[in-house]
Amino acid sequence: MISQDFKNIFGDDGFRCKYGEKFLTKQFLEIFSLEIAEFYKDKYGEVSCLIGIDTRHSGKLIYKTISRILLSRGIKVIFLGITSSPEISYILKKNKFNFGIMITASHNPYYDNGIKLFNKNGYKLKKYIEKQIEVKIKKKLKIKFEVKKSTVSNRSKSMVSLKKIYFDFLNSLLEKENNNKQKIIIDCSNGASSKLITKLFKKYNNIKIINNRPDGYNINYKCGALHYELLQQKLIKYKFDYGIALDGDADRCILVDKKKGLIPSEKSLFILLNEIKRKNKGKICASIITNKALEKNIKQRDMTLTHTQVGDRNVIERSIKLRASIGFEPSGHFYYPLLNNSMDGNITL
C-alpha cells in the first residue's frame, strides 16, 4: 500500500516538503523525473526543458538528480541556475522549450524545497495533467520501482543569455514607469531575485536593497514578505518612506508603510491599477478570501470583480477566461495578463 503521505502529490502549486523526506528523497525524485520524461517524450518526441533553482542549499542537489534522469532519456536540459519562478515563466513564454521545472519551496524555510512545473508557454500545468503524472508515479512507488542507471547522452549547460531576456524586460518597464522619488527599501528575502533586483536598481539613489546576500540557509529567514514588521523597523531606522518585500522565489510581493505597517493587497491593487492605466474600466479576478469591502470599491470604479478558488493557478486560469485586467491573491500574488504568464513579484516592484 502507498503511504498516506503520497495520497495527493501535487497541491495547488506543485509539491514541497523538507529536503530528504517524502517527495524529496532520491527515490521519489528519480521516479518523478522518469515519469516527466516519459510524458513529454510521448507528447513531443524531441524534448527540451528549462530548470531553475532558488537559493536553498539543496537546490543544486535536487537539480542533479532530476537532470541526470532527464538527460539519460534524451531530453535536452538547459540549467538557468538561480532563477525566480516568474523569470522561468517569462523565458518559457518567449522561447521554444517544451516545459520548465522550478526547484523552490517559495516562502518556506531553507530546509524545505519543492517543485513547480510549467508548460511550454510558461503557465502552471493543468490539474488533469498533474493527475496523470501522479497516477504513474504512485504505481512505481507501490512496487518500489528503481530507476536503472543509464548513460547520459548529452550534457546540460547554462544559458546566461536567456536570463538577460527577463532582465531587459523588467528594465524596460522600470525606465518607462519609474518617476518615483520617494525613499524605498526593497527586501529580497535572500531569495531567487537577490542578484536581479540589486542589478536592476543599482543606479537609483532613492532605493536601498536589503537581504540580497543569500548563503543557501538564510532564504526567508527573518526577512522578506513574511516578516514585514522587520522591514517596517528598518524604514523607521533609515528614515525611508515605503518598503517592498519579495518571498523566496519572487512570485509574491507585499508593500509596507513606515507608519501603518503592511498595506493590504486590496489597497495595493488600486495603486497597481493606476500604474497599468486601467482606472475606469476592466475586470479583476481574485481568490475568495479577499476583503468583502473590495467588491464595493471596485464597483465605484466601474469595474467588475470575480472570485475563484484559492491558488494562483485558479486565479490565472479564470483571469484568462474573463480577459481580466489583473488577477491577485491577498497574500501578495499579482498576475498581469499582458506581461507574464505567472504571478510576478518582480513586476509588482
Secondary structure as GFF3:
##gff-version 3
##sequence-region A 1 349
A	DSSP	three_ten_helix	4	6	.	.	.	ID=ss1
A	DSSP	beta_strand	15	18	.	.	.	ID=ss2
A	DSSP	three_ten_helix	22	24	.	.	.	ID=ss3
A	DSSP	alpha_helix	26	44	.	.	.	ID=ss4
A	DSSP	beta_strand	48	53	.	.	.	ID=ss5
A	DSSP	alpha_helix	59	72	.	.	.	ID=ss6
A	DSSP	beta_strand	76	82	.	.	.	ID=ss7
A	DSSP	alpha_helix	85	94	.	.	.	ID=ss8
A	DSSP	beta_strand	99	103	.	.	.	ID=ss9
A	DSSP	beta_strand	112	119	.	.	.	ID=ss10
A	DSSP	alpha_helix	127	142	.	.	.	ID=ss11
A	DSSP	beta_strand	157	158	.	.	.	ID=ss12
A	DSSP	alpha_helix	160	177	.	.	.	ID=ss13
A	DSSP	beta_strand	184	187	.	.	.	ID=ss14
A	DSSP	alpha_helix	194	200	.	.	.	ID=ss15
A	DSSP	beta_strand	207	210	.	.	.	ID=ss16
A	DSSP	alpha_helix	228	238	.	.	.	ID=ss17
A	DSSP	beta_strand	242	246	.	.	.	ID=ss18
A	DSSP	beta_strand	253	257	.	.	.	ID=ss19
A	DSSP	beta_strand	261	263	.	.	.	ID=ss20
A	DSSP	alpha_helix	265	275	.	.	.	ID=ss21
A	DSSP	beta_strand	283	287	.	.	.	ID=ss22
A	DSSP	alpha_helix	293	300	.	.	.	ID=ss23
A	DSSP	beta_strand	304	308	.	.	.	ID=ss24
A	DSSP	alpha_helix	312	322	.	.	.	ID=ss25
A	DSSP	beta_strand	326	329	.	.	.	ID=ss26
A	DSSP	beta_strand	333	335	.	.	.	ID=ss27
A	DSSP	alpha_helix	345	348	.	.	.	ID=ss28
###
